[in-house]
């Protein structure tokens, strides 16, 4: 181990998202966290057409390299596919937290399910004792902020962080997320 805590960031979907959009979020997170953290940012396969079949193996492979105490973060559909993957295939490492940012809820009350439908008892399927934090900008015009409430119902242990005046990209500022990460033991 290099002495730095691992943070795995799973990008959102859409053509060019890795380089043009979510790289700004990762840059913000790296800047806010500093040298004590190693923020890993793998490119997901087929980012323009995200799917569980395509992304779950890549997420699992990236999670397999994490050490105990790592934090996993997923933005937008990357958060949806991350949480579903963690419920289906938890990593060997003990996670310090799961963080979802502007993640659409796919299933009852949310967006229609095609390949993935999040179960209503999602919280019970996640690694035991791992805190879950859901961040959502209240000015998000891509994923309705009400999706955060759907996650809170499906994951009763989740803590919601509603951010006033913030959009789907949270204004490319993950200061609040970094503040939370620094408090985790």
NUNUFI-263119 format. One record per residue: residue in one letter; x, y negated, z of N, C-alpha, C, O in turn; residue number from 1. Coordinates in steps of 0.05 Angstrom, whole numbers. Each point is the difference from the previous one (the first is absolute). Layout:
REM NUNUFI-263119
+----+--------+--------+--------+--------+--------+--------+--------+--------+--------+--------+--------+--------+-----+
! aa !   n_xx !   n_yy !   n_zz !  ca_xx !  ca_yy !  ca_zz !   c_xx !   c_yy !   c_zz !   o_xx !   o_yy !   o_zz !   i !
+----+--------+--------+--------+--------+--------+--------+--------+--------+--------+--------+--------+--------+-----+
!  a !      X !      Y !      Z !      X !      Y !      Z !      X !      Y !      Z !      X !      Y !      Z ! NUM !
...
+----+--------+--------+--------+--------+--------+--------+--------+--------+--------+--------+--------+--------+-----+
//
This chain:
REM NUNUFI-263119
+----+--------+--------+--------+--------+--------+--------+--------+--------+--------+--------+--------+--------+-----+
! aa !   n_xx !   n_yy !   n_zz !  ca_xx !  ca_yy !  ca_zz !   c_xx !   c_yy !   c_zz !   o_xx !   o_yy !   o_zz !   i !
+----+--------+--------+--------+--------+--------+--------+--------+--------+--------+--------+--------+--------+-----+
!  x !     17 !     24 !      0 !    -17 !    -24 !      0 !     18 !    -25 !      0 !     20 !      0 !     13 !   1 !
!  x !    -29 !    -20 !    -27 !     16 !    -25 !     -2 !     -8 !    -20 !     22 !     10 !    -23 !     -1 !   2 !
!  x !    -26 !     31 !     20 !     -8 !    -18 !     21 !    -23 !    -18 !     -6 !     -9 !    -15 !     17 !   3 !
!  x !      0 !     15 !    -42 !    -23 !    -17 !     -8 !    -25 !     16 !     -1 !      0 !     23 !     -9 !   4 !
!  x !    -22 !    -35 !     18 !    -26 !     14 !     -2 !    -10 !      0 !    -28 !      3 !    -20 !    -14 !   5 !
!  x !    -15 !     42 !      6 !    -11 !      2 !    -27 !    -28 !    -11 !     -1 !    -17 !      4 !     17 !   6 !
!  x !     12 !    -19 !    -39 !    -26 !     -9 !     -7 !     -4 !      9 !    -29 !     15 !     -8 !    -18 !   7 !
!  x !    -36 !     24 !     13 !     -6 !      9 !    -27 !    -24 !    -16 !    -10 !    -21 !      0 !     13 !   8 !
!  x !     25 !    -14 !    -35 !    -21 !    -17 !    -11 !    -10 !     13 !    -26 !     16 !      4 !    -19 !   9 !
!  x !    -42 !      2 !     18 !    -12 !     12 !    -24 !    -16 !    -23 !    -15 !    -18 !    -12 !     11 !  10 !
!  x !     26 !      8 !    -35 !    -11 !    -21 !    -17 !    -29 !      4 !     -7 !    -11 !     22 !      4 !  11 !
!  x !     -2 !    -43 !    -14 !    -26 !      2 !    -11 !      1 !      9 !    -29 !     21 !      5 !    -10 !  12 !
!  x !    -44 !     -2 !     -2 !     -2 !      9 !    -27 !     -4 !    -22 !    -20 !     -9 !    -22 !      7 !  13 !
!  x !     14 !     28 !    -32 !     -3 !    -19 !    -22 !     26 !     -4 !    -15 !     21 !      2 !     11 !  14 !
!  x !    -24 !     -8 !    -37 !     24 !     -3 !    -17 !     17 !    -23 !     11 !     -9 !    -22 !      5 !  15 !
!  x !     34 !     28 !      0 !     20 !    -20 !      9 !     -1 !     -6 !     29 !     14 !    -17 !     10 !  16 !
!  x !    -31 !     31 !      6 !     -3 !     -7 !     28 !     26 !      3 !     16 !      6 !    -17 !     16 !  17 !
!  x !      9 !     38 !    -21 !     24 !      4 !     16 !     19 !    -24 !     -2 !     10 !    -10 !     20 !  18 !
!  x !     -5 !      1 !    -44 !     20 !    -21 !     -4 !    -12 !    -28 !      1 !     13 !    -19 !     11 !  19 !
!  x !    -37 !     15 !    -21 !    -11 !    -27 !     -2 !    -16 !     -9 !     24 !     -2 !    -24 !      5 !  20 !
!  x !    -10 !     43 !     10 !    -18 !     -8 !     22 !     10 !      9 !     27 !      7 !    -17 !     17 !  21 !
!  x !     -5 !     43 !    -13 !      6 !     10 !     27 !     29 !     -4 !      8 !      7 !      2 !     24 !  22 !
!  x !     11 !     -6 !    -43 !     28 !     -6 !      6 !      1 !    -25 !     18 !     18 !     -3 !     17 !  23 !
!  x !    -36 !    -16 !    -22 !     -1 !    -25 !     17 !     -8 !      7 !     29 !     10 !    -12 !     18 !  24 !
!  x !    -28 !     31 !    -15 !     -8 !      8 !     27 !     24 !     14 !     14 !      6 !     -6 !     23 !  25 !
!  x !      8 !     23 !    -38 !     23 !     14 !     12 !     22 !    -20 !      6 !     13 !      2 !     21 !  26 !
!  x !     -8 !    -22 !    -38 !     20 !    -20 !      6 !     -7 !    -16 !     25 !     17 !     -5 !     17 !  27 !
!  x !    -43 !     -1 !    -14 !     -9 !    -14 !     25 !      5 !     17 !     24 !     10 !     -9 !     21 !  28 !
!  x !    -17 !     35 !    -23 !      4 !     18 !     23 !     29 !      3 !      7 !      8 !     -1 !     23 !  29 !
!  x !      9 !      5 !    -43 !     29 !      2 !      5 !     11 !    -25 !     13 !     16 !      2 !     18 !  30 !
!  x !    -24 !    -25 !    -28 !      9 !    -25 !     11 !     -8 !     -4 !     29 !     16 !     -8 !     17 !  31 !
!  x !    -41 !     15 !    -12 !    -11 !     -3 !     28 !     12 !     19 !     19 !      5 !     -6 !     23 !  32 !
!  x !      0 !     31 !    -32 !     11 !     21 !     18 !     30 !     -2 !      5 !      9 !      7 !     21 !  33 !
!  x !      5 !    -15 !    -41 !     29 !     -2 !      3 !     14 !     27 !     -2 !    -11 !     20 !     -9 !  34 !
!  x !     37 !    -21 !     16 !     17 !     23 !     -3 !     -5 !     24 !     18 !     11 !     22 !     -5 !  35 !
!  x !    -28 !    -25 !     25 !     -5 !     22 !     18 !    -19 !     21 !    -13 !     -4 !     22 !     11 !  36 !
!  x !     -7 !    -28 !    -35 !    -19 !     17 !    -13 !      9 !      6 !    -29 !     11 !    -18 !    -13 !  37 !
!  x !    -16 !     42 !      5 !      5 !      8 !    -28 !    -27 !      4 !    -13 !    -14 !     19 !      5 !  38 !
!  x !      7 !    -38 !    -23 !    -26 !      1 !    -13 !      4 !     15 !    -27 !     14 !    -10 !    -18 !  39 !
!  x !    -27 !     33 !     16 !      2 !     16 !    -24 !    -24 !     -5 !    -17 !    -23 !     -2 !     10 !  40 !
!  x !     27 !     -1 !    -36 !    -21 !     -8 !    -19 !      2 !     17 !    -25 !      9 !    -10 !    -21 !  41 !
!  x !    -18 !     35 !     22 !      1 !     17 !    -24 !    -21 !     -9 !    -21 !    -21 !    -10 !      7 !  42 !
!  x !     28 !     14 !    -31 !    -18 !     -6 !    -23 !    -19 !     25 !     -2 !     10 !     22 !     -2 !  43 !
!  x !    -35 !    -27 !      2 !    -20 !     21 !     -3 !     -4 !      7 !    -29 !      1 !    -18 !    -17 !  44 !
!  x !     -5 !     44 !     11 !     -3 !      8 !    -28 !    -27 !    -10 !    -11 !    -20 !      1 !     13 !  45 !
!  x !     21 !     -9 !    -38 !    -25 !     -9 !    -13 !    -14 !    -22 !     15 !    -24 !      2 !      5 !  46 !
!  x !     38 !    -23 !      2 !    -11 !    -21 !     16 !    -25 !    -13 !    -12 !    -17 !    -11 !     13 !  47 !
!  x !     16 !     12 !    -40 !    -23 !    -13 !    -14 !    -25 !     17 !      2 !    -22 !     -9 !     -6 !  48 !
!  x !     24 !     34 !     15 !    -23 !     18 !      3 !      5 !     18 !     24 !      4 !     24 !     -2 !  49 !
!  x !     -6 !    -36 !     26 !      7 !     15 !     25 !    -20 !     23 !      4 !    -24 !     -3 !     -4 !  50 !
!  x !     35 !     26 !     13 !    -17 !     23 !      6 !     12 !     15 !     24 !     25 !     -1 !      5 !  51 !
!  x !    -41 !     14 !      9 !      9 !     17 !     23 !     19 !     22 !    -11 !     20 !      5 !     12 !  52 !
!  x !    -28 !      7 !    -34 !     16 !     22 !    -11 !     28 !    -10 !     -8 !     20 !     15 !      3 !  53 !
!  x !    -18 !    -39 !    -12 !     26 !    -11 !     -8 !     16 !    -12 !     23 !     24 !      3 !      2 !  54 !
!  x !    -38 !    -17 !     16 !     14 !    -15 !     21 !      5 !     17 !     25 !     20 !     -5 !     13 !  55 !
!  x !    -37 !     23 !     -6 !      3 !     15 !     26 !     27 !     15 !      1 !     14 !     -2 !     20 !  56 !
!  x !     -5 !     15 !    -41 !     26 !     13 !      1 !     23 !    -21 !      4 !     19 !      5 !     15 !  57 !
!  x !    -21 !    -28 !    -28 !     20 !    -20 !      2 !      0 !    -12 !     29 !     21 !     -6 !     11 !  58 !
!  x !    -45 !      1 !      0 !     -2 !    -10 !     27 !     12 !     21 !     20 !     15 !     -8 !     18 !  59 !
!  x !    -23 !     33 !    -22 !     10 !     21 !     18 !     31 !      2 !     -1 !     13 !      4 !     20 !  60 !
!  x !     -3 !     -6 !    -45 !     29 !      2 !     -4 !     15 !    -23 !     15 !     20 !      4 !     13 !  61 !
!  x !    -31 !    -28 !    -16 !     11 !    -23 !     13 !     -2 !      2 !     31 !     19 !     -7 !     14 !  62 !
!  x !    -42 !     17 !     -5 !     -4 !      3 !     29 !     18 !     21 !     12 !      7 !     -1 !     23 !  63 !
!  x !      0 !     21 !    -39 !     18 !     22 !      9 !     27 !    -10 !      7 !     15 !     14 !     15 !  64 !
!  x !     -7 !    -38 !    -24 !     27 !    -10 !      5 !      0 !    -19 !     25 !     21 !    -10 !      8 !  65 !
!  x !    -44 !      6 !      4 !     -2 !    -18 !     23 !     10 !     14 !     25 !     -1 !     24 !      3 !  66 !
!  x !     10 !    -40 !     16 !      8 !      9 !     26 !    -22 !     -7 !     21 !    -17 !    -17 !     -6 !  67 !
!  x !     18 !     30 !     29 !    -19 !     -6 !     21 !      0 !    -30 !      6 !     21 !    -13 !      0 !  68 !
!  x !    -44 !      2 !      4 !     -3 !    -28 !      6 !     -4 !    -18 !    -24 !     -1 !    -24 !      2 !  69 !
!  x !     -2 !     36 !    -26 !     -4 !    -15 !    -24 !    -29 !    -11 !     -1 !    -18 !     10 !     14 !  70 !
!  x !     15 !    -31 !    -30 !    -25 !    -13 !     -4 !     -7 !      3 !    -30 !     17 !     -4 !    -17 !  71 !
!  x !    -42 !     12 !     11 !     -8 !      2 !    -28 !    -21 !    -22 !     -5 !    -18 !     -5 !     16 !  72 !
!  x !     21 !     -8 !    -39 !    -17 !    -23 !     -8 !    -10 !      5 !    -28 !     16 !      8 !    -18 !  73 !
!  x !    -42 !    -12 !     14 !    -11 !      3 !    -27 !    -16 !    -24 !     -7 !    -17 !     -9 !     16 !  74 !
!  x !     21 !     -1 !    -41 !    -15 !    -24 !     -9 !    -21 !      9 !    -21 !      6 !     16 !    -18 !  75 !
!  x !    -30 !    -26 !     21 !    -21 !      4 !    -20 !     -5 !     30 !     -4 !     -2 !     15 !     20 !  76 !
!  x !      0 !     -6 !    -45 !     -6 !     28 !     -4 !     24 !     17 !     10 !     -4 !     24 !      7 !  77 !
!  x !     27 !    -35 !     -4 !     23 !     15 !     12 !     -6 !      6 !     29 !      8 !     21 !     10 !  78 !
!  x !    -23 !    -39 !      4 !     -8 !      6 !     27 !    -21 !     22 !      1 !      1 !     17 !     18 !  79 !
!  x !    -19 !    -17 !    -37 !    -21 !     21 !     -1 !     13 !     27 !     -4 !     -6 !     19 !     14 !  80 !
!  x !     24 !    -18 !    -34 !     13 !     26 !     -6 !     20 !      8 !     22 !      3 !     24 !      5 !  81 !
!  x !      9 !    -43 !      8 !     18 !      6 !     22 !    -16 !     13 !     23 !      8 !     21 !     10 !  82 !
!  x !    -29 !    -33 !     -1 !    -15 !     10 !     23 !    -12 !     27 !     -6 !     -1 !     18 !     17 !  83 !
!  x !     -8 !    -14 !    -42 !    -12 !     26 !     -8 !     22 !     21 !      0 !     -4 !     23 !      9 !  84 !
!  x !     28 !    -30 !    -19 !     22 !     19 !     -1 !      9 !      7 !     29 !      6 !     23 !      5 !  85 !
!  x !     -5 !    -43 !     13 !      8 !      6 !     27 !    -20 !     18 !     14 !      8 !     17 !     17 !  86 !
!  x !    -33 !    -19 !    -23 !    -21 !     17 !     11 !      3 !     29 !    -10 !     -4 !     19 !     14 !  87 !
!  x !     11 !    -17 !    -40 !      2 !     26 !    -12 !     27 !     13 !      4 !      2 !     25 !      4 !  88 !
!  x !     19 !    -41 !     -5 !     28 !     10 !      2 !     17 !    -17 !     18 !     16 !    -16 !     -9 !  89 !
!  x !    -20 !     18 !     36 !     15 !    -18 !     18 !     30 !      6 !     -2 !      9 !     23 !     -5 !  90 !
!  x !      8 !    -44 !      8 !     29 !      4 !     -2 !     10 !     14 !     25 !    -13 !      1 !     21 !  91 !
!  x !     37 !     10 !    -23 !     13 !     12 !     23 !      8 !    -20 !     21 !     -1 !      6 !     24 !  92 !
!  x !      9 !    -30 !    -33 !      9 !    -21 !     18 !    -24 !    -10 !     17 !    -23 !      0 !    -10 !  93 !
!  x !     28 !     -8 !     34 !    -20 !    -12 !     17 !     -1 !    -30 !     -7 !     20 !    -14 !      3 !  94 !
!  x !    -43 !      5 !    -13 !     -3 !    -27 !     -8 !     -5 !    -19 !     23 !    -13 !      8 !     20 !  95 !
!  x !     23 !    -32 !    -22 !     -6 !    -21 !     21 !    -26 !    -14 !     -6 !    -13 !    -10 !     18 !  96 !
!  x !      6 !      9 !    -44 !    -26 !    -13 !     -8 !     -5 !      4 !    -29 !     17 !      5 !    -17 !  97 !
!  x !    -43 !     -7 !     11 !    -10 !     -1 !    -28 !    -13 !    -27 !     -3 !    -16 !     -9 !     16 !  98 !
!  x !     24 !     -5 !    -38 !    -10 !    -27 !     -5 !    -13 !     -1 !    -28 !     13 !      7 !    -20 !  99 !
!  x !    -38 !    -15 !     19 !    -14 !     -3 !    -25 !     -4 !    -30 !     -5 !     -8 !    -14 !     18 ! 100 !
!  x !     13 !      6 !    -43 !     -3 !    -28 !     -8 !    -19 !     -1 !    -23 !      6 !     10 !    -22 ! 101 !
!  x !    -29 !    -23 !     26 !    -20 !     -4 !    -22 !     -7 !     26 !    -14 !     -2 !      0 !    -25 ! 102 !
!  x !     -1 !     21 !     40 !     -5 !     27 !    -12 !    -29 !      4 !     -5 !    -17 !     -5 !     17 ! 103 !
!  x !      9 !     13 !    -42 !    -28 !      6 !     -5 !     -7 !     26 !     14 !     15 !     19 !      1 ! 104 !
!  x !    -39 !    -19 !     10 !    -11 !     25 !     12 !    -15 !     14 !    -22 !    -19 !    -11 !    -11 ! 105 !
!  x !     27 !     36 !      5 !    -13 !     15 !    -21 !    -17 !     22 !     13 !     11 !     18 !     13 ! 106 !
!  x !    -37 !    -20 !    -16 !    -18 !     19 !     13 !    -24 !    -15 !     10 !     -7 !    -22 !     -9 ! 107 !
!  x !     -8 !     35 !     27 !    -25 !    -10 !     10 !      2 !    -30 !      9 !     15 !     -7 !     18 ! 108 !
!  x !    -31 !    -10 !    -32 !     -1 !    -28 !      7 !     20 !    -17 !    -15 !     -3 !    -24 !     -2 ! 109 !
!  x !     24 !     37 !     -9 !     21 !    -14 !    -14 !     -3 !      4 !    -30 !    -22 !      1 !    -11 ! 110 !
!  x !     45 !      0 !     -2 !      0 !      5 !    -29 !     -7 !     29 !     -6 !      6 !     17 !     16 ! 111 !
!  x !    -18 !    -12 !    -39 !     -7 !     27 !     -7 !     24 !     18 !     -2 !     22 !     -8 !     -8 ! 112 !
!  x !    -25 !     33 !     16 !     22 !     19 !     -1 !      1 !     13 !    -27 !    -20 !      8 !    -12 ! 113 !
!  x !     44 !     -5 !      2 !      5 !     15 !    -24 !     17 !     24 !      8 !     -9 !     23 !     -1 ! 114 !
!  x !     34 !    -28 !      7 !     19 !     22 !      7 !      2 !      3 !     30 !      4 !     22 !     10 ! 115 !
!  x !     -6 !    -43 !      5 !      4 !     -1 !     29 !    -25 !    -11 !     13 !    -11 !    -20 !     -9 ! 116 !
!  x !      3 !     32 !     31 !    -21 !    -12 !     16 !      9 !      2 !     29 !      5 !     22 !     11 ! 117 !
!  x !     -1 !    -45 !      2 !      9 !      0 !     27 !    -22 !     10 !     19 !    -23 !     -9 !     -2 ! 118 !
!  x !     30 !     28 !     19 !    -21 !     11 !     18 !     -7 !    -19 !     22 !     15 !    -18 !      7 ! 119 !
!  x !    -40 !     21 !      3 !     -9 !    -18 !     21 !     15 !      5 !     26 !     -1 !    -17 !     18 ! 120 !
!  x !     14 !     40 !    -15 !     16 !      6 !     24 !     30 !     -2 !     -6 !     16 !     15 !     11 ! 121 !
!  x !     -9 !    -34 !    -28 !     28 !     -3 !     -9 !     19 !     -2 !     24 !     22 !     12 !     -1 ! 122 !
!  x !    -29 !    -27 !     21 !     18 !     -3 !     24 !      8 !     26 !     13 !     22 !      2 !      9 ! 123 !
!  x !    -40 !     17 !     -9 !      6 !     26 !     13 !     19 !     16 !    -17 !     13 !     19 !     10 ! 124 !
!  x !    -10 !    -25 !    -36 !     18 !     15 !    -17 !     28 !    -11 !     -2 !     18 !     13 !    -11 ! 125 !
!  x !    -14 !    -37 !     22 !     26 !    -13 !     -1 !     18 !     11 !     22 !    -10 !     11 !     19 ! 126 !
!  x !     36 !    -15 !    -22 !     19 !     10 !     21 !     -9 !    -12 !     28 !     -4 !    -24 !      2 ! 127 !
!  x !      2 !     42 !     17 !    -10 !     -8 !     27 !     18 !    -21 !     13 !     25 !      1 !     -2 ! 128 !
!  x !    -38 !    -21 !     14 !     14 !    -20 !     16 !     14 !    -22 !    -16 !     13 !    -17 !     11 ! 129 !
!  x !    -16 !     17 !    -38 !     13 !    -20 !    -16 !    -19 !    -24 !     -4 !    -22 !      4 !    -10 ! 130 !
!  x !     30 !    -28 !     19 !    -17 !    -23 !     -4 !     -5 !     -6 !    -29 !     18 !      2 !    -17 ! 131 !
!  x !    -42 !    -11 !     11 !     -7 !     -8 !    -27 !     -8 !    -30 !      1 !    -17 !     -7 !     17 ! 132 !
!  x !     28 !     -8 !    -35 !     -6 !    -29 !     -2 !    -10 !     -6 !    -28 !     13 !      7 !    -20 ! 133 !
!  x !    -36 !    -21 !     19 !    -12 !     -7 !    -26 !      1 !    -31 !     -2 !    -14 !    -14 !     15 ! 134 !
!  x !     29 !      4 !    -35 !      2 !    -28 !     -5 !    -17 !     -6 !    -25 !      2 !     14 !    -20 ! 135 !
!  x !    -18 !    -35 !     21 !    -16 !     -7 !    -24 !     -4 !    -30 !      0 !     -9 !    -12 !     20 ! 136 !
!  x !     15 !     -1 !    -43 !     -6 !    -28 !     -3 !    -29 !     -5 !     -4 !    -13 !     14 !    -15 ! 137 !
!  x !      2 !    -34 !     28 !    -28 !     -6 !     -2 !     -8 !    -14 !    -26 !    -23 !     -3 !     -6 ! 138 !
!  x !     43 !     -5 !    -10 !     -5 !    -12 !    -26 !      8 !     19 !    -22 !      4 !     -8 !    -23 ! 139 !
!  x !     -3 !     34 !     29 !      7 !     20 !    -20 !    -24 !      3 !    -20 !    -22 !      7 !      8 ! 140 !
!  x !     28 !    -13 !    -33 !    -22 !      3 !    -20 !      4 !     25 !    -17 !    -15 !      3 !    -20 ! 141 !
!  x !     33 !     14 !     27 !      4 !     26 !    -14 !    -12 !     23 !     16 !    -15 !     16 !    -11 ! 142 !
!  x !     21 !    -15 !     37 !    -11 !     20 !     18 !    -16 !    -15 !     21 !     12 !    -14 !     16 ! 143 !
!  x !    -38 !     18 !    -15 !    -16 !    -15 !     20 !     11 !      5 !     29 !      6 !     23 !      7 ! 144 !
!  x !     -4 !    -44 !      9 !      9 !      3 !     28 !    -17 !     20 !     16 !     10 !     10 !     20 ! 145 !
!  x !    -35 !     -5 !    -28 !    -16 !     20 !     14 !     12 !     28 !     -1 !     -7 !     17 !     17 ! 146 !
!  x !     25 !    -12 !    -35 !     13 !     26 !     -1 !     17 !      5 !     25 !      3 !     23 !      8 ! 147 !
!  x !      7 !    -44 !      4 !     15 !      3 !     25 !    -18 !     11 !     22 !      8 !     16 !     16 ! 148 !
!  x !    -33 !    -25 !    -16 !    -19 !     10 !     20 !     -6 !     30 !     -5 !     -5 !     15 !     19 ! 149 !
!  x !      4 !     -7 !    -44 !     -4 !     29 !     -7 !     23 !     16 !     11 !     -4 !     23 !     10 ! 150 !
!  x !     28 !    -33 !    -13 !     23 !     14 !     12 !     -2 !      2 !     30 !      6 !     21 !     12 ! 151 !
!  x !    -16 !    -43 !      1 !     -3 !      0 !     29 !    -20 !     22 !      9 !      3 !     12 !     21 ! 152 !
!  x !    -24 !     -8 !    -37 !    -19 !     21 !      7 !     11 !     28 !     -4 !     -4 !     17 !     17 ! 153 !
!  x !     20 !    -13 !    -38 !     11 !     26 !     -6 !     25 !      6 !     17 !      6 !     24 !      4 ! 154 !
!  x !      7 !    -45 !      6 !     23 !      3 !     17 !     -4 !    -16 !     25 !      9 !    -23 !      2 ! 155 !
!  x !    -24 !     34 !     18 !     -7 !    -16 !     24 !     24 !    -12 !     15 !     -3 !    -20 !     13 ! 156 !
!  x !     26 !     33 !    -15 !     23 !    -10 !     14 !     14 !    -23 !    -16 !     19 !    -12 !     10 ! 157 !
!  x !    -29 !      5 !    -33 !     13 !    -21 !    -16 !     -5 !    -27 !     12 !    -21 !     -6 !     12 ! 158 !
!  x !     41 !    -11 !    -15 !     -3 !    -28 !      8 !     -2 !    -17 !    -25 !     17 !      2 !    -18 ! 159 !
!  x !    -37 !    -19 !     17 !     -4 !    -17 !    -24 !     13 !    -27 !      5 !      0 !    -11 !     21 ! 160 !
!  x !     12 !      1 !    -43 !     13 !    -26 !     -1 !    -12 !    -15 !    -23 !      9 !      4 !    -23 ! 161 !
!  x !    -29 !    -21 !     28 !    -13 !    -16 !    -21 !     15 !    -26 !     -2 !      3 !    -14 !     20 ! 162 !
!  x !      6 !      7 !    -44 !     17 !    -23 !     -3 !    -15 !    -22 !    -16 !     -6 !      3 !    -24 ! 163 !
!  x !      0 !    -25 !     37 !    -14 !    -23 !    -12 !     16 !    -12 !    -22 !     25 !     -2 !      1 ! 164 !
!  x !    -39 !     -5 !    -23 !     13 !    -14 !    -22 !     20 !     16 !    -16 !     15 !    -11 !    -16 ! 165 !
!  x !    -15 !     37 !     19 !     20 !     17 !    -13 !    -14 !     17 !    -22 !    -23 !      9 !      4 ! 166 !
!  x !     36 !     -5 !    -26 !    -10 !     14 !    -22 !      9 !     30 !      0 !     10 !     10 !     20 ! 167 !
!  x !    -14 !      3 !    -43 !      7 !     28 !     -2 !     30 !      5 !      5 !      8 !     21 !     10 ! 168 !
!  x !      9 !    -40 !    -18 !     29 !      2 !      4 !      8 !    -13 !     26 !     24 !     -3 !      5 ! 169 !
!  x !    -43 !     -5 !     12 !      6 !    -14 !     25 !     18 !    -24 !     -4 !     16 !     -7 !     17 ! 170 !
!  x !    -19 !     -6 !    -41 !     17 !    -23 !     -6 !     29 !      7 !     -2 !     18 !    -17 !      3 ! 171 !
!  x !    -12 !     42 !     -8 !     28 !     11 !     -2 !     15 !     -6 !     26 !     25 !     -4 !     -1 ! 172 !
!  x !    -39 !      5 !     23 !     12 !     -6 !     26 !     -8 !     23 !     19 !    -23 !      1 !      9 ! 173 !
!  x !     43 !     16 !     -2 !     -6 !     22 !     19 !     11 !     -6 !     28 !      9 !     18 !     14 ! 174 !
!  x !     -9 !    -44 !     -7 !     10 !     -8 !     26 !    -15 !     14 !     23 !     13 !      9 !     19 ! 175 !
!  x !    -39 !     -7 !    -21 !    -16 !     13 !     21 !      6 !     30 !      2 !      1 !     12 !     21 ! 176 !
!  x !      3 !      0 !    -44 !      7 !     29 !     -1 !     28 !      4 !     13 !      3 !     18 !     16 ! 177 !
!  x !     16 !    -35 !    -23 !     27 !      2 !     12 !     -1 !     -4 !     30 !     14 !     14 !     15 ! 178 !
!  x !    -30 !    -33 !     -6 !     -2 !     -5 !     29 !    -11 !     25 !     14 !     11 !      7 !     21 ! 179 !
!  x !    -31 !      6 !    -33 !    -10 !     25 !     12 !     22 !     21 !      0 !      4 !     13 !     20 ! 180 !
!  x !      9 !     -9 !    -43 !     21 !     21 !     -1 !     21 !     -4 !     21 !      9 !     19 !     12 ! 181 !
!  x !     -1 !    -44 !     -8 !     21 !     -5 !     20 !     -9 !      8 !     29 !     17 !      4 !     17 ! 182 !
!  x !    -43 !     -3 !    -12 !    -10 !      7 !     27 !     -1 !     30 !      4 !     -4 !      9 !     23 ! 183 !
!  x !      6 !      7 !    -44 !     -3 !     29 !      2 !     25 !     13 !     11 !     22 !     -8 !     -6 ! 184 !
!  x !    -26 !     28 !     23 !     22 !     14 !     12 !      5 !     26 !    -13 !     18 !     15 !      8 ! 185 !
+----+--------+--------+--------+--------+--------+--------+--------+--------+--------+--------+--------+--------+-----+
//
